[in-house]
């Protein structure tokens, strides 16, 4: 795969005109014309982290916008952005893995490096969500719980929602052992096509398929679920992968409502 510095979009999501979204690539061309990695997770250089986030947002037409981002902990916890005066710094201290808002011009996002980023949009009531769905979040049904939270808080009906899944580790590469699989199955029933047994006694788990089923069971129409279709583990030139690299960077996936036309 050829290295790309272009922001990624979820297939067919661009047909919806009342929100913008994007997923950061691994590299960008810096001021010197050299390839540089986006670094959103460095702990000892807030200035560089902030600069990289601002740079990415500018490249996708969201200049002077900083996304609300949680302290992700691989949970099923959900947080609502309701107050325009709440700061990004305040939200960044909240332990949760899904954000929901109905505020215009208020970007919300998640960081991933194998986990599946999922975006939801209600075209009738103008509400969006951003979800970090790793193995633990998926086994806790975080996508279903987010859909239900949108219904309780705003009256969103699942049939009105569209869901987009960005790049994550695919069923081709996400290897788990029997104990891990057993823990997963205690929380969510796995169909045979979600898991493939390998010759080494381990298993390949398809998080995309599991989250898709959970979304459908909660009422989203199958034809309203879209995927980027790329595996982070298979694409070292374009995506970070924790499974492939260990300590590594993160991709940023965000969505932002615009004023309904």
Residue pairs with C-beta under 8 A, 6 or more apart in sequence:
1 235
1 237
1 238
2 237
3 27
3 35
3 237
3 238
4 25
4 237
4 238
5 25
5 27
5 28
5 29
5 35
6 25
7 22
7 23
7 24
7 25
7 56
7 59
7 60
8 22
8 23
8 24
8 25
8 166
8 167
8 228
8 230
9 21
9 22
9 23
9 228
10 21
10 23
10 119
10 164
10 165
10 166
10 226
10 227
10 228
11 164
11 226
11 227
11 228
11 229
12 226
13 21
13 119
13 162
13 164
13 226
16 121
16 123
16 162
17 258
17 261
18 123
18 126
18 257
18 258
18 259
18 260
18 261
19 121
19 128
19 255
19 256
19 257
19 258
20 60
20 61
20 62
20 255
20 256
20 258
21 119
21 164
21 253
21 254
21 255
21 256
22 56
22 60
22 62
22 253
22 254
23 117
23 166
23 167
23 228
23 251
23 252
23 253
24 38
24 40
24 56
24 251
24 252
24 253
25 38
25 238
25 239
25 251
26 37
26 38
26 237
26 238
26 239
26 240
26 249
26 251
27 35
27 36
27 37
27 38
27 238
28 35
28 36
28 38
28 55
28 56
28 59
29 35
29 36
30 36
37 249
38 52
38 56
38 249
38 251
38 252
39 45
39 48
39 49
39 52
39 249
40 49
40 52
40 53
40 111
40 249
40 250
40 252
41 49
41 111
41 249
41 250
42 48
42 49
50 66
53 66
53 67
53 252
54 66
56 252
57 63
57 65
57 66
57 67
57 107
57 254
62 107
62 254
62 256
65 105
65 107
65 256
66 88
66 107
67 88
67 107
67 108
67 109
67 252
67 254
67 256
68 81
68 88
68 91
68 99
68 101
68 106
68 107
68 108
68 109
69 88
69 91
69 92
69 108
69 109
69 110
69 111
70 79
70 91
70 92
70 94
70 95
70 96
70 97
70 99
70 110
70 132
71 92
71 93
71 94
71 95
71 96
72 96
72 97
72 110
72 111
72 132
73 95
73 96
73 97
74 97
74 132
74 134
74 135
74 136
74 137
75 95
75 96
75 97
75 136
75 137
75 140
75 142
76 97
76 137
76 140
76 141
76 142
76 145
77 95
77 96
77 97
77 98
78 96
78 97
78 98
78 99
78 100
78 142
78 145
78 146
78 149
79 91
79 94
79 96
79 98
79 99
79 100
80 99
80 100
80 101
80 149
80 153
81 91
81 99
81 100
81 101
81 103
81 106
81 108
82 101
82 102
82 103
84 103
84 106
91 99
97 110
97 131
97 132
97 133
97 137
97 142
98 129
98 130
98 131
98 132
98 142
98 145
98 146
98 149
99 108
99 109
99 110
99 129
99 130
100 108
100 127
100 128
100 129
100 146
100 149
100 150
100 153
101 108
101 127
101 128
101 129
101 257
102 125
102 126
102 127
102 128
102 154
102 257
103 257
104 257
104 258
104 259
105 256
105 257
105 258
105 259
106 256
106 257
107 254
107 255
107 256
108 128
108 129
108 130
108 254
108 255
108 256
109 130
109 252
109 253
109 254
109 255
110 117
110 130
110 131
110 132
110 252
110 253
111 132
111 250
111 251
111 252
111 253
112 132
112 134
112 166
112 167
112 168
112 232
112 250
112 251
112 253
113 232
113 239
113 240
113 241
113 242
113 248
113 249
113 250
113 251
114 134
114 168
114 169
114 174
114 232
114 233
114 241
114 242
114 243
115 132
115 133
115 134
115 135
115 137
115 168
115 169
115 207
116 133
116 134
116 138
116 165
116 166
116 168
116 207
116 208
116 211
117 130
117 131
117 132
117 133
117 165
117 166
117 167
117 168
117 251
117 253
118 129
118 130
118 131
118 133
118 143
118 163
118 164
118 165
118 166
118 211
119 128
119 129
119 130
119 131
119 163
119 164
119 165
119 166
119 253
119 255
120 128
120 129
120 130
120 131
120 146
120 147
120 150
120 161
120 162
120 163
120 164
121 127
121 128
121 161
121 162
121 164
121 255
122 128
122 150
122 154
122 156
122 157
122 160
122 161
123 160
123 162
124 156
124 157
124 160
125 154
125 155
125 156
125 160
126 257
126 260
127 150
127 154
127 156
127 257
128 255
128 256
128 257
129 146
129 150
129 255
130 253
130 254
130 255
131 137
131 142
131 143
131 146
132 142
133 142
133 143
133 168
133 207
133 211
134 207
135 174
135 176
135 180
135 184
135 205
135 207
138 184
138 188
138 207
138 210
138 211
138 214
139 183
139 184
139 187
139 188
140 187
141 187
141 188
141 214
143 163
143 211
143 214
143 215
143 218
144 214
144 215
144 217
144 218
147 156
147 158
147 161
147 215
147 218
147 219
147 220
148 218
150 156
150 161
151 157
151 158
157 219
158 218
158 219
158 220
159 219
159 220
159 221
161 220
161 224
162 220
162 224
162 225
162 226
163 215
163 220
163 224
163 225
163 226
164 225
164 226
164 227
164 228
165 208
165 211
165 212
165 225
165 226
165 227
165 228
166 228
166 251
166 253
167 228
167 230
167 231
167 232
167 235
167 239
167 251
168 207
168 208
168 231
168 232
169 207
169 231
169 232
169 233
169 241
169 243
170 206
170 208
170 230
170 231
170 233
170 234
171 194
171 196
171 204
171 205
171 206
171 207
171 208
171 209
172 204
172 231
172 233
172 234
173 204
173 231
173 233
173 234
173 243
174 204
174 205
174 206
174 207
174 233
174 243
175 198
175 202
175 203
175 204
175 205
175 243
176 184
176 202
176 203
176 204
176 205
177 201
177 202
177 203
178 201
178 202
178 203
181 190
181 195
181 203
181 205
184 190
184 205
188 210
188 214
190 205
190 210
191 209
191 213
193 206
193 209
194 205
194 206
194 209
194 210
194 213
195 203
195 204
195 205
195 206
196 203
196 204
197 203
198 204
208 227
212 222
212 225
215 225
216 222
216 225
230 238
230 239
232 239
232 240
232 241
232 244
232 251
233 241
233 243
233 244
235 241
236 244
236 245
239 251
240 248
240 249
240 250
240 251
241 248
242 248
